[in-house]
Amino acid sequence: MKIILELSSKINDDFELKNVILSNDDKIVVDALVSLGFKVNEAKKIINDIPKNLSVEEKNYFCFKKKLIKNKT
């Protein structure tokens, strides 16, 4: 999935991640991010960069921490 994201920025800025398959845990995290105001594509990009072996709670924490650090820079 990381390759898709990297290529998408080179192909077209409007590339949508509709066909990306997410685990149930990843869908929960994406839904949580969307409910907090993130766009679906942005949430999918964020979740793509986190380890897959984490629990839902750890994934949420990781996403929020990563996004907050990114916003400070």
Contacts in CASP RR format, 6 or more apart in sequence:
PFRMAT RR
TARGET T0000
AUTHOR 0000-0000-0000
METHOD contacts of the structure
MODEL  1
MKIILELSSKINDDFELKNVILSNDDKIVVDALVSLGFKVNEAKKIINDI
PKNLSVEEKNYFCFKKKLIKNKT
1 20 0 8 1.000
1 48 0 8 1.000
2 48 0 8 1.000
2 49 0 8 1.000
4 17 0 8 1.000
4 20 0 8 1.000
5 17 0 8 1.000
5 45 0 8 1.000
5 48 0 8 1.000
8 15 0 8 1.000
8 17 0 8 1.000
9 15 0 8 1.000
16 41 0 8 1.000
17 40 0 8 1.000
17 41 0 8 1.000
17 44 0 8 1.000
17 45 0 8 1.000
20 44 0 8 1.000
22 30 0 8 1.000
22 44 0 8 1.000
22 47 0 8 1.000
23 52 0 8 1.000
25 55 0 8 1.000
25 56 0 8 1.000
25 59 0 8 1.000
26 47 0 8 1.000
26 59 0 8 1.000
28 56 0 8 1.000
29 43 0 8 1.000
29 47 0 8 1.000
29 56 0 8 1.000
29 59 0 8 1.000
29 60 0 8 1.000
29 63 0 8 1.000
30 40 0 8 1.000
30 43 0 8 1.000
30 44 0 8 1.000
30 47 0 8 1.000
32 60 0 8 1.000
33 42 0 8 1.000
33 43 0 8 1.000
33 46 0 8 1.000
33 47 0 8 1.000
33 63 0 8 1.000
34 40 0 8 1.000
34 43 0 8 1.000
38 46 0 8 1.000
46 63 0 8 1.000
46 66 0 8 1.000
46 67 0 8 1.000
47 59 0 8 1.000
47 63 0 8 1.000
49 66 0 8 1.000
50 59 0 8 1.000
50 62 0 8 1.000
50 63 0 8 1.000
50 66 0 8 1.000
51 62 0 8 1.000
54 62 0 8 1.000
END
